[in-house]
Amino acid sequence: MKTLAILIIGLFSTLSFGQSEDKEDILINKIQQDDTYRAGETIKVNAAIQGDLVIAGGNLTVNDSVNGDLTAAGGELFLNGYIADDVRVAVGRVTIDSEIGDDLVVFGGEVILTENAVIHGNLNCFAGNIEINGKIIGNLNIKGADVLIDGTIQETSKIIGEDITIGSNAKFYKEVEYWTNDREIDFKESLINTEAQFNEDLGEEKSQFSLTNFGTTSLKLWVFYILSAFLVILVLHALFKNAFSNAAEGFENNWLKSFGYGLMYLIGIPLLIILALLMIIGIPLGLFITTIFIFSLLFGHLVAALLVVYYLRYRNKKNWGFWGITLLSLLCAILLRVLTMIPFAGILLSVVILSITYGALTLKVIQSKKQLVKN
C-alpha cells in the first residue's frame, strides 16, 4: 500500500450504495465571517474564510485565504490559497501550491508540495509518496515509502522512507537524520554547512508506523492516531451517513447473520484476490480488490464505531446530530482500539468486530438490491 488515495477511492465505491441523495457539490463564493464547516462530494472554496475551515468530501479545492486553521479529510485536496494558521489533513492525495502560516500535518497516500509552497512552521508528514519542492521554514519530519526532496529545509530534518531521492535543487541548512533501506543517500550539494547521518533507530519508528502497530506504541503516535481517526470518521460520516443509518436499523435481529456474512467477506475476498491474480486478465481486478480489502482492514474499527453509534441512536431513539455522532464515534473508535490491543483476545475481538460490521453492510446491500428487483 503506497497510496491511500487508491484505498479511499475503493472504499467510496464499496460504500456508495444508498448515498446518491446525499452527494452534494458545495461552492463557497462569498466571504465567511466565522468558522466554516462543510461536507459534500465536491467542495470549492473561492472566497475568504475569516475563521477556521473544516471540510470533508471526495474532491476538495481551496482557492482563497483562510485566516484560521484548515482541517480537511477526503479523497483529494488542492490547496491554492493562503492559510494563516495550522493545516491538518487526512486525504488520499494532496497538492499544496500556497503559503501556510504555521504547521502542516498530513496523513495521506500522496503528498506534493509545489515550488510555490512555503510552510512557515513545521512539516509532519506520514504518507506513501511524498514530493517536496517548496520551502520549509521549520523542522521537517516525514515518514513515507517513496520520498523526493527538491526544496529548501531551514531547520532540522528527520526523514524515513523506503526510497529517498534528493533533487538537484534541495537545500538543507540544519542537521539531517535519515533512514532508508539503502542506508546510503547521495545528498549532492544540498548540505549547506551541515551534515546528514544515517540513524538505525529511525527504522524502529518506521516499524511502529506499520498497519498493525500504528497508534499504539507512544503518546505521540496516539495523538496523531486520534487526529487521523477523527478526520477519517468525519469524511466517512459525511459521505455515507445513510449507509450506516440504514444498516443500523436492521442490525438488532441479524447479529449472527451479519457475523456469518462478515466471515465470508474476510475469508472469501482473499481467495478471490488469489484467484484473480492467477489469471493474467484478472490481475488489474485483483489489485483493485486488494486495495479495497486492505483499506477495510486498516479502518475497519472506525467503520465499526460509526455503525455502533448509529445502532445506539436507533435503539435508544436518540436525536444525536451530525457532530454528536461523529464525536461519539471517535470515542467508540478509541475504545475499540484499546480493546483490540489485548494480546490474543484482541485478535479474536478484531475478527468479530470486522465480521459483524462488514456483514451488516453486506446484508443491507443485498436487501436493497432485492427491494429494487421487487419494485
PyMOL commands that set and color helices and strands:
alter all, ss='L'
color gray80, all
select helices_A, chain A and resi 4-14+20-22+202-208+219-249+255-278+280-298+300-316+322-339+345-374
alter helices_A, ss='H'
color red, helices_A
select strands_A, chain A and resi 25-28+36-45+53-62+70-79+87-96+99-100+104-113+118-119+123-132+135-136+140-149+152-153+157-166+171-172+176-179+196-198
alter strands_A, ss='S'
color yellow, strands_A
deselect
rebuild
show_as cartoon
